[in-house]
Amino acid sequence: MRIVILFLLSTLYTNAQVANDSVVYKRYLEDQFYLGLSYNFILNHPEGSNQRNLSYGLQAGIIKDIPLNRTGTKAIGIGVGLALNSYYSNLVADISGETISYSINDDITRSKLETRLLEFPLEFRWRNSTAEEYKFWRLYGGIKAAYVLGARSKYDLGDISSGFKNTDLNEFQYGLTFSFGYNTFNINAYYSLTELFNGSASVNGEVLQYRPLRIGLIFYIL
């Protein structure tokens, strides 16, 4: 009888421990929200064109964290977010009727292209965290697809200014992402595998082949 009681107590303790571990495991979901700030580089400038002013990017979104192992150190992240990106250069976009033309003007006060994106990040995630530890190293890499919700070109030249919706961009874009850091502050990079323009835009007979490279900081929030 005593052996039976000991066996039952042992079984109850084991089941309780497994259930408790399971609860911890199910709740162990890291980095479900993100905020990012970046500097936007423009690669593949046409001849005579160069970048100017502060080209910046903002991003924010939510990611579903899917652990791949019981300790939660490896996971897949699938998410959705919004982004705003501005690119400043001496490339001037102007419109006449429905035709958009481009020129290079070194005397321009300010010329920018602004895009608003709906983004879909997919990440493979490695971190040395635990269910109780919130300060840890992380290394995330993956791919991010985006749909252009809208784009706008604007320039200022003395007392003359112009702004309009730019339809010469690729509607669907994607690129490689990389994040590395400890605790709150993390370096984030994005390299586009698609060109910013759709191939119909050109300047001085040269097709515009801008390719964004964004480098900045990203903040992950539980």
Residue pairs with C-beta under 8 A, 6 or more apart in sequence:
24 131
25 67
25 70
25 72
25 131
27 131
28 67
28 72
28 131
29 65
29 67
29 222
30 65
30 72
30 75
30 125
30 127
30 129
30 220
30 222
31 63
31 65
31 77
31 125
31 138
31 220
31 221
31 222
32 62
32 63
32 64
32 65
32 221
32 222
33 60
33 61
33 62
33 63
33 220
33 221
33 222
34 59
34 60
34 61
34 62
34 63
34 79
34 81
34 218
34 219
34 220
34 221
35 59
35 60
35 218
35 219
35 221
36 57
36 58
36 59
36 60
36 188
36 216
36 217
36 218
36 219
37 56
37 57
37 58
37 216
37 217
37 218
38 56
38 57
38 58
38 59
38 188
38 190
38 214
38 215
38 216
38 217
39 54
39 55
39 56
39 57
39 214
39 215
39 216
40 55
40 56
40 57
40 85
40 86
40 87
40 212
40 213
40 214
41 51
41 55
41 212
41 213
41 214
41 215
42 51
42 55
42 87
42 89
42 210
42 211
42 212
42 213
43 210
43 211
43 212
43 213
44 195
44 209
44 210
44 211
45 51
45 89
45 210
46 91
46 104
46 203
46 204
46 206
46 208
46 209
47 204
47 206
48 90
48 104
48 204
49 89
49 90
49 91
49 104
49 203
50 89
50 90
51 87
51 88
51 89
52 88
52 89
52 90
52 110
52 111
53 88
53 110
53 112
54 88
55 85
55 86
55 87
55 88
55 112
56 85
56 86
57 83
57 84
57 85
57 86
57 214
57 216
58 83
58 84
58 85
59 81
59 82
59 83
59 84
59 119
59 218
60 81
60 82
60 83
61 79
61 80
61 81
61 82
61 119
61 121
62 79
62 80
62 81
63 77
63 78
63 79
63 121
63 123
64 77
64 78
64 79
65 75
65 76
65 77
65 125
66 75
66 76
66 77
66 78
67 74
67 75
68 74
68 75
68 76
71 130
72 127
72 129
72 130
72 131
73 126
73 127
73 128
73 129
74 124
74 125
74 126
75 124
75 125
76 122
76 123
76 124
76 125
77 121
77 122
77 123
77 124
77 125
77 140
77 142
78 120
78 121
78 122
78 123
79 120
79 121
79 122
79 123
80 118
80 119
80 120
80 121
81 118
81 119
81 121
82 116
82 117
82 118
82 119
83 115
83 116
83 117
83 119
83 146
84 114
84 115
84 116
84 117
85 114
85 115
85 117
85 212
85 214
86 112
86 113
86 114
86 115
87 112
87 113
87 114
87 196
87 210
87 212
88 110
88 111
88 112
89 111
89 112
89 113
90 104
90 105
90 106
90 108
90 111
91 102
91 103
91 104
91 111
91 203
91 208
92 102
92 103
92 104
92 105
92 108
92 111
92 155
92 157
93 100
93 101
93 102
93 111
93 113
93 153
93 155
93 164
93 166
94 100
94 101
94 102
94 103
94 155
94 162
95 101
95 153
95 162
95 164
100 153
100 164
100 166
100 167
100 168
100 201
102 201
102 202
102 203
102 208
103 203
103 204
104 203
104 204
105 111
105 157
107 157
108 155
108 156
108 157
109 155
109 156
109 157
109 158
110 154
110 155
110 156
111 153
111 154
111 155
111 156
112 153
112 154
112 155
113 151
113 152
113 153
113 166
113 196
114 151
114 152
114 153
114 154
115 148
115 150
115 151
115 169
115 196
116 148
116 149
116 150
116 151
117 146
117 147
117 148
117 149
117 173
118 146
118 147
118 149
119 144
119 145
119 146
120 144
120 145
120 146
121 142
121 143
121 144
121 177
122 142
122 143
122 144
122 145
123 140
123 141
123 142
123 177
123 179
124 140
124 141
124 142
125 138
125 139
125 140
126 138
126 139
126 140
127 136
127 137
127 138
127 139
128 136
128 137
129 136
129 138
130 136
134 183
134 222
135 182
135 183
136 182
136 183
137 181
137 182
138 179
138 180
138 181
138 182
138 186
138 220
139 179
139 180
140 177
140 178
140 179
140 180
141 176
141 177
141 178
141 179
142 176
142 177
143 174
143 175
143 176
143 177
144 174
144 175
144 176
144 177
144 190
145 172
145 173
145 174
146 172
146 173
146 174
147 171
147 172
147 173
148 169
148 170
148 171
148 172
148 173
150 165
151 165
151 166
151 167
151 169
152 163
152 164
152 165
152 166
153 163
153 164
153 166
154 161
154 162
154 163
154 164
155 161
155 162
155 163
168 197
168 198
168 200
168 201
168 208
169 196
169 197
169 198
170 194
170 195
170 196
170 197
170 198
171 198
172 194
173 192
173 194
173 196
174 192
174 193
174 194
175 190
175 191
175 192
175 193
175 194
175 212
176 190
176 191
176 193
177 188
177 189
177 190
178 188
178 189
178 190
179 186
179 187
179 188
179 189
179 218
180 186
180 187
181 187
181 218
184 219
185 217
185 219
186 217
186 218
186 219
186 220
187 215
187 216
187 217
187 218
188 214
188 215
188 216
188 217
188 218
189 213
189 214
189 215
190 212
190 213
190 214
190 215
191 211
191 212
191 213
192 211
192 212
192 213
194 211
195 208
195 209
195 210
195 211
196 208
196 210
196 211
196 212
197 207
197 208
197 209
197 210
199 207
201 207
201 208
202 208
